[in-house]
Amino acid sequence: MQDLTVAVAVIAFTFLLAGLVKGVVGMGLPTVAMGFLGLVMPPVQAAALLVVPSLVTNIWQLVAGPRLTVLLKRFATMMLGVCLGTASGIGLLTSGATTLAATALGAVLAAYGAIGLVSARFTVSARSEGWLSPLIGLITGVLTGATGVFVIPAVPYLNSLAIEKEELIQTLGLSFTVSTVALAIGLAASGQFQASVAGSSLLALVPALAGMLLGQRIRNRLPPEVFCRWFFVGLLVLGIYMVIRALSSAYA
């Protein structure tokens, strides 16, 4: 009973924190949830828990934007790539190779934190977008299937395009929603997203939404760039720690 109470408390705190981050910076819920839950459970279990909170919050972000139909047409090939890539990479997450999955997850978190800290920026021309979008989608999908995190390289890529702020937020919502659905289908197909897990994931939505509301209040008082800096520092440290821990346990 005590172990169950501790587990529920850890999950609730994690999704409260993840929702808070999303409320402040507009993304990061799956990233934070996978990072912290990956410390106390296999990544595949963490991925299953984040499905409902991620799906609900990202659909909210998606439908709130102004140009859904236009963005669906523009990024259709990228979303197709995400789906195909997730189907290709899901085997790592569901295979039981916990050490390899944890190492991959830590590496992705560390890479995302490092990219954010150096404020890496690049520009993609309209001419290159046609062939680059499906490739970025495919790579993002493979990493989604392998780690449960779907920010690399989708977020840096979308930031490189000539998209206005509101459209960018909606496009991120589109990418995250498709990634979550593809991840959920992959987990369900492998028997990792059953009714009991779906129920737990639904309950995790409560602290996630509470965290989002709190984060939105913090956003009005704290400069977003300050919060983002510490957010990326935290991801970098957490990712490096996960890689070291996973490798240490493998060779112990």
Secondary structure, DSSP 8 states (H G I E B T S, - for coil): -HHHHHHHHHHHHHHHHHHHHHHHHS--HHHHHHHHHTTTS-HHHHHHHHHHHHHHHHHHHHHTSS-HHHHHHHTHHHHHHHHHHHHHHHHHHHSS-HHHHHHHHHHHHHHHHHHHHTT------HHHHHHHHHHHHHHHHHHHHHHS---TTHHHHHHTS---HHHHHHHHHHHHHHHHHHHHHHHHHTT-S-HHHHHHHHHHHHHHHHHHHHHHHHHTTS-HHHHHHHHHHHHHHHHHHHHHHHHHHHH-
